[in-house]
Amino acid sequence: MPIIVTLLVFMVALAVQQSKGIGLEMLTEDAGSLNGDAWFLGLISTAGICLLAASAGIAFFAGNFRKKIHGGPRKTSALVWLSLCSLMLLADDSLMIHETLAKTIPFIPEAVIQALVGLIIIATLLVFYRAIGPSFIYAAPALVAWTVSVSADMLSSESMPTILLIEDGSKLLGIILWFVFILDLANRYFVDVISARSLSAQAVHRY
């Protein structure tokens, strides 16, 4: 399924590139470097995209692993939804969807789109709060860091390197914390599944 989705996204990107006459380098090069922005923005953007892709993959794999090996539909659903949230963040960060939609649909401000993305993530975390458990300690500061990044983007119209570093640095910090959150959650689920199977095997052997 991930391979199919990746191929579909790639095909859509190529179709848009052909129909709109957009150079292929615009789809493969970092947007900041194309605009002549500070060099570190491309590095921050690329690192963030890689971590979000890893987060989506880890959550998807852990959810399927738990589903195949052990029950627990609520915990499995939490991982699936968190994988989808990671993919949403990945698509928005790599394709700048919030800026594109704001320009395409002028009556919908960029802040509204950013807030909608944040509400989806917060709602997912609250719905699966019990399944997430102690791993929430990493998700909460990630939301705070993203809030700082979005606030810097919305409140400042300047393109000064300091402002851009605060904005993109906070976003990268939020992505790192999100990655650690997904990694910690997946690790706990793996331990739960392995422990449960070990106890079951011991019980069968005993009787």
Secondary structure as GFF3:
##gff-version 3
##sequence-region A 1 207
A	DSSP	alpha_helix	2	20	.	.	.	ID=ss1
A	DSSP	alpha_helix	24	28	.	.	.	ID=ss2
A	DSSP	alpha_helix	31	34	.	.	.	ID=ss3
A	DSSP	alpha_helix	39	69	.	.	.	ID=ss4
A	DSSP	alpha_helix	73	95	.	.	.	ID=ss5
A	DSSP	alpha_helix	97	104	.	.	.	ID=ss6
A	DSSP	alpha_helix	110	127	.	.	.	ID=ss7
A	DSSP	alpha_helix	129	132	.	.	.	ID=ss8
A	DSSP	three_ten_helix	133	135	.	.	.	ID=ss9
A	DSSP	alpha_helix	136	155	.	.	.	ID=ss10
A	DSSP	alpha_helix	161	206	.	.	.	ID=ss11
###
